[in-house]
Amino acid sequence: MTGRAGATDAWTVPELGPSLGRMVVPPEEGAEGPLGARLDDIRLRLVTGVFDLAGAARSFATAGDPDGATGSLSRVALLGLFEKAVTAAAERIAATVNAQLQSAAAESRYPAGRLRRLLVTPEDTRAIAARLGSGGAGFVDALDLMEQAGRARPAPREWQEALLAAGRRLESAWLALEGVADAEQRHWHAEVMRVRAWRRPAWPLWTVSVLVLAVAAYLGLLVGGYLPVPGLLAGFTEWWWARL
């Protein structure tokens, strides 16, 4: 019994909050990006998901089931949470961009056909997600090491250290994601401002105005007798003078 209790105690799940660092910080006022897209709720859902997995792993560890503990905090489960957060962040940015573009277009009366070509498509959203997740390579490597340590029996300390390292790498991956998200918003903010600043070209109005004035001046000269009247307009000039 003593040996089993010692083995059970050895397979404990460390507190992950300190390793996650700034990921567990409450949202701050005014922390939205250039377009107003906030990712705090996505970040906190990711942290909550990690804590839920850790809670399940502790239950298995307490019951003397190290396989259940390492299985709960597995590479697949943790990576799945991160990838879900990346997808949600990309969709948030895409929706914000499209809403801002449509609002700017309504303000400046931007042509609808040109606006449709600017809007973020599902393919664009997937490309944004790829850029957002590009900083997660170190997290994936840390998960691989954690998975390997979890298979080594009986070596709980190596697994615990690898788990904490994965938590730190997750923080780094999220901070990298936030940096890319900010750059994405700055890029699209420039597009939004360009659409908002668009004005209808004035040359068609001026062209029509000049043509109308030229025709009116020509007719005035004809009617006034300053120019010879073409045969096609003779009837018009006679009708005009008959009414005076």
C-alpha positions in Angstrom: 0.0 0.0 0.0 2.8 2.4 0.9 4.5 1.8 -2.4 1.3 2.4 -4.4 0.5 5.5 -2.4 4.0 6.8 -3.2 3.6 6.1 -6.9 0.2 7.9 -6.9 1.6 10.9 -5.1 4.5 11.1 -7.6 2.1 11.4 -10.5 0.7 14.8 -9.7 -0.3 17.5 -12.1 1.5 20.8 -11.4 -0.3 24.1 -11.4 -0.2 25.5 -14.9 -1.2 29.1 -14.2 2.3 30.4 -13.6 3.6 28.7 -16.7 0.8 30.3 -18.8 1.9 33.8 -17.6 0.1 36.6 -19.3 -2.5 34.3 -20.8 -4.3 34.3 -17.4 -4.4 38.1 -17.0 -7.9 39.6 -17.0 -8.9 41.6 -20.0 -7.8 45.3 -20.0 -9.8 48.2 -21.1 -8.8 49.7 -24.4 -6.8 46.6 -25.4 -8.6 46.1 -28.8 -6.7 46.2 -32.0 -6.6 48.9 -34.7 -10.0 47.7 -36.1 -11.5 47.1 -32.7 -11.3 43.3 -32.8 -10.6 41.9 -29.3 -9.4 38.4 -28.7 -9.5 38.3 -24.9 -12.5 36.0 -24.7 -10.9 33.6 -27.1 -7.7 33.6 -25.0 -9.6 33.0 -21.8 -11.6 30.1 -23.4 -8.3 28.6 -24.3 -7.0 28.9 -20.8 -10.2 27.5 -19.4 -9.9 24.5 -21.7 -6.3 23.9 -20.5 -7.4 24.1 -16.8 -10.3 21.7 -17.5 -7.9 19.2 -19.0 -5.6 19.6 -16.0 -8.5 19.1 -13.6 -9.4 15.8 -15.3 -5.8 14.8 -15.3 -5.6 15.4 -11.5 -8.6 13.2 -11.0 -6.9 10.4 -12.8 -3.6 11.0 -10.9 -5.4 11.0 -7.6 -7.0 7.7 -8.5 -3.6 6.2 -9.2 -4.0 6.2 -13.0 -1.0 7.9 -14.6 -2.0 6.8 -18.0 -5.3 8.6 -17.6 -3.5 11.7 -16.3 -1.1 11.9 -19.2 -3.9 11.0 -21.6 -6.1 13.9 -20.4 -3.3 16.4 -21.0 -2.3 14.8 -24.3 -0.6 16.4 -27.3 -3.8 16.0 -29.3 -6.0 17.6 -26.7 -3.8 20.6 -26.0 -3.0 21.2 -29.7 -6.7 20.9 -30.5 -7.5 23.7 -28.0 -4.8 26.0 -29.6 -5.9 25.3 -33.1 -9.5 26.0 -32.2 -8.4 29.3 -30.7 -6.5 30.2 -33.8 -9.5 29.5 -36.0 -11.8 31.6 -33.8 -9.3 34.5 -33.8 -9.1 34.4 -37.6 -12.8 34.4 -38.0 -13.1 37.2 -35.5 -10.6 39.3 -37.5 -12.3 38.5 -40.8 -15.8 39.4 -39.5 -14.5 42.7 -38.1 -12.7 43.6 -41.3 -15.8 42.9 -43.4 -18.0 44.9 -41.1 -15.6 47.8 -41.1 -15.3 47.7 -44.9 -19.0 47.7 -45.4 -19.5 50.6 -43.0 -16.8 52.6 -44.7 -18.3 51.8 -48.1 -21.8 53.0 -47.0 -20.3 56.2 -45.7 -18.3 57.0 -48.9 -20.8 55.4 -51.4 -18.0 53.1 -52.6 -19.1 51.0 -55.6 -20.6 47.7 -54.5 -18.8 45.7 -57.2 -15.4 46.9 -56.1 -16.3 46.4 -52.4 -17.1 42.7 -53.1 -13.6 42.2 -54.4 -12.2 43.7 -51.1 -14.2 41.7 -48.6 -12.4 38.8 -46.8 -13.4 35.5 -48.2 -13.3 32.0 -46.5 -10.0 31.4 -48.3 -8.6 34.7 -47.0 -9.7 33.7 -43.5 -7.8 30.4 -43.7 -4.7 32.3 -44.8 -5.1 34.6 -41.8 -5.4 31.6 -39.5 -2.2 30.1 -41.0 -0.4 33.4 -40.2 -1.8 33.5 -36.7 -0.7 30.0 -36.0 2.7 30.4 -37.4 4.2 31.2 -34.0 3.1 27.8 -32.6 6.0 25.7 -33.8 7.7 25.9 -30.4 4.5 24.8 -28.7 4.2 21.8 -31.0 7.8 20.8 -30.3 7.2 21.1 -26.5 4.1 18.9 -26.8 6.1 16.3 -28.6 8.6 16.2 -25.8 5.8 16.1 -23.2 4.3 13.1 -25.0 7.6 11.3 -25.0 8.1 12.0 -21.3 4.6 10.7 -20.5 5.4 7.3 -22.0 8.5 6.9 -19.9 7.7 4.9 -16.7 8.2 5.6 -13.9 9.5 9.1 -14.5 6.8 11.6 -13.4 9.2 14.5 -12.9 10.3 14.5 -16.5 6.6 14.6 -17.6 5.8 17.4 -15.1 8.7 19.5 -16.3 7.8 18.9 -19.9 4.1 19.9 -19.2 5.2 23.1 -17.6 7.5 23.8 -20.5 4.6 23.2 -22.9 2.6 25.8 -20.9 5.3 28.4 -21.3 5.5 27.6 -25.0 1.7 28.0 -25.2 2.1 31.5 -23.8 4.7 32.3 -26.3 2.5 31.0 -29.1 -0.4 33.1 -28.0 1.7 36.3 -27.7 3.0 35.6 -31.2 -0.6 35.2 -32.4 -1.6 38.5 -30.8 1.3 40.2 -32.6 0.2 38.8 -35.9 -3.4 39.7 -35.2 -2.3 43.3 -34.6 -0.4 43.4 -37.8 -3.4 42.0 -39.7 -5.7 44.6 -38.3 -3.2 47.4 -39.2 -3.1 46.1 -42.7 -6.8 46.0 -43.1 -7.3 49.3 -41.3 -5.4 51.0 -44.1 -7.8 49.4 -46.6 -10.8 50.5 -44.6 -9.5 54.1 -44.5 -8.9 54.0 -48.2 -12.5 53.0 -48.8 -13.8 55.6 -46.4 -11.8 58.3 -48.1 -13.0 57.3 -51.6 -15.0 60.0 -53.5 -16.9 59.7 -56.7 -14.7 61.1 -59.6 -15.8 64.7 -60.5 -14.8 64.5 -64.2 -18.1 63.0 -65.5 -20.1 65.8 -63.9 -17.8 68.4 -65.3 -17.8 66.8 -68.7 -21.6 66.8 -68.8 -21.8 70.3 -67.5 -19.4 71.6 -70.2 -21.3 69.8 -72.9 -24.7 71.2 -71.8 -23.2 74.8 -71.6 -21.6 74.4 -75.0 -24.9 73.2 -76.6 -26.8 76.0 -74.9 -24.3 78.6 -76.1 -24.5 77.3 -79.6 -28.3 77.4 -79.7 -28.2 80.9 -78.3 -25.9 82.1 -81.0 -28.1 80.4 -83.6 -31.3 81.9 -82.3 -29.7 85.3 -81.9 -28.7 85.3 -85.6 -25.0 85.3 -84.8 -24.4 82.0 -86.6 -25.9 80.6 -89.8 -28.8 78.3 -89.1 -28.4 74.7 -90.4 -31.3 73.4 -92.3 -32.2 70.9 -89.6 -32.6 73.7 -87.0 -34.4 76.2 -89.3 -37.8 75.0 -88.1 -36.7 75.4 -84.5 -35.5 78.9 -84.9 -38.6 80.0 -86.8 -40.8 78.4 -84.0 -38.8 80.2 -81.4 -39.1 83.7 -82.9 -42.8 83.1 -83.7 -43.4 82.7 -79.9 -41.7 86.0 -79.0 
